[in-house]
Amino acid sequence: MNFELSEEQQMIRDTVRDFAEREIKPVAQELDEKAEFSYDITAKMGELGLFGMYLPEQYGGQGLDTLSYIIAVEELARIDSSQAATLAAHNSLGIGPLYYYGTEEQKMKYLPQLCTGKALWGFGLTEANAGSDSRGTKTTAKQDGDEWVIDGSKIFITNGSADINIGSAVQVVSGEENGRKIFSTILVDKGTPGFKTVTMHGKMMWRASDTAELYFDDCRVPKENLLGEIGQGSKIMLSTLDNGRLSIGAMGLGLAQGAFELARDYGNERKQFGKPVNQFQVNAFKLADMALKIELARNLLYKACWLKDEGKPFGKESAMAKLYCSEIAKEVADEAVQIHGGYGLMKDYDIERHYRDQRLLQIGEGTSEIQRLVIARYVNS
């Protein structure tokens, strides 16, 4: 067992941490307040090579391992979850299905531009009545000659409506067999007649990331836009979520690390009763517990990444890592606010944003309840 990062992985951590401190931290509060997606930061993340990190060079990637990518997400989330969400959703939910299930023609058409930071891709799964219950999907796709005709809608789609979004992979009901729905995944390019995106506003968290509703009204795409095979929709969805859970876990881990550091630094400066508040045992023990949880979360998440990179089954560990990292993000952020006291409730302090941002982590990419269901199936099989 070797817990040391390679020189390349450590370099990625240092590089992304420096980037997040220099480029993101100074504007994070303003972007959050304005609920403004940053095309400038997204482009710079592309220039840094963060999009498609794990893709082979022939598709515009760097051929890096999963852990290197997860470290990048972790370091962004340490400073700002919105920018981490843009990277995580694009790499795991956008690029991932295209790379793992696309034809060579589809890969060459989309992947090189999706690695630049000048183009984003979405994954349309969630609907008003279909989230945890993916089989509740009502968006349909029917074959009409050489075309698929799509009707329906999706909601809460990250990167779905940004100006640089060039399309989405969409899970649809493509037929029925023995009374059961057949699910497929279809690629829909931006600008296709009948396809409309609407930006969602009024979010509590990830306010500087792009979240959209997708609408399909007699939307016609070529039959060649089928991703994978007819009836593979559920397989593609489950595989995509397994991979996506690692990145959401990284967001929880990074946020927890950032919240811990904010509490530690603030508590060492803030004085009450003549000494820094962190010198009181009650707060010292809070920090000790926070550090413990972060260490455990990092070991679990990195193990899941190692399993994936070794070609071993990692579904159980992925669900465990997503569940634990998101749950400790909640616990650490809450205690970090407590150490800040009243100041932790003010927008002038970064911990207030961390506290809001963590709340989605127990919902997105499968709720904590669904993660427990997934884990239970593994351990009871």
C-alpha angles and dihedrals in degrees: 000000000000119000095178119112116232118249089255093051092048090049090053090051092050093045096048092043091053091047092050092048094047104035107025109030096061092055103029096096093048094047090049092049092049093039086229126162110223114226089177095058091043091053091048091051086054092050088051089056097244096133114082092002093158096046121105114260091250088071095044098269134118100238093238126157126258094256092057090055093046091051089054091053091046093053093049092049090051086069107022130001093200093066091041089053092053090053097041097047094045095048100038104029101025109035097025100068091043092052098043099040108018126107117247089256091053092047094051091045097053115014102067093056092042090061094059103071088238095093133043133196131202137207115222111207110121120081134176089267101022123069118104085015098057090174087069088076111136101178106111137201121196127187116241110177108298094349142077115225111208126197128174141054144265131207139200093027112165115223089006102127107024114129089246093052108117099184149311141246107237130200110221141171102251099177146317134265126186090347094306127112119251113217126205136171121234131187116231120191121216111257094035108143110257094026116109132171126202123193115233117227136187097056121164093210142026086027093165094053123086117252122178150180115226122209128194120191114173086327109179123202131169117270087241087071091077108118111219114335135323108278094023093103096104092046092051091046095050093046091048092051092049089057094039092054089065091058093045087050088053090052091053092047094048093046091050091050091050093047091049092052092047091052093045094050095043093046091052091055102038113085129201127168089008101304141068111283091235089067090068110094094231091062095036088057091048090056091046091053091046092052090048093052092047091051092050092046093051093049092050095046094046090049090054089051091049091052091053093048090049091053092245126136109277105165095107094045091045091056091044092050093047092048097046097041093049093046095049090047086061093047096045094045090049093052091044090057089049091055090050090052115193092350089063088069094056123095090224087074120072093220090071090062092045089052092054095041095054093062096077093055093077089052110035123080089018124334122261087255091055091047089056089050091052092047092047091055091053096047094044096048 
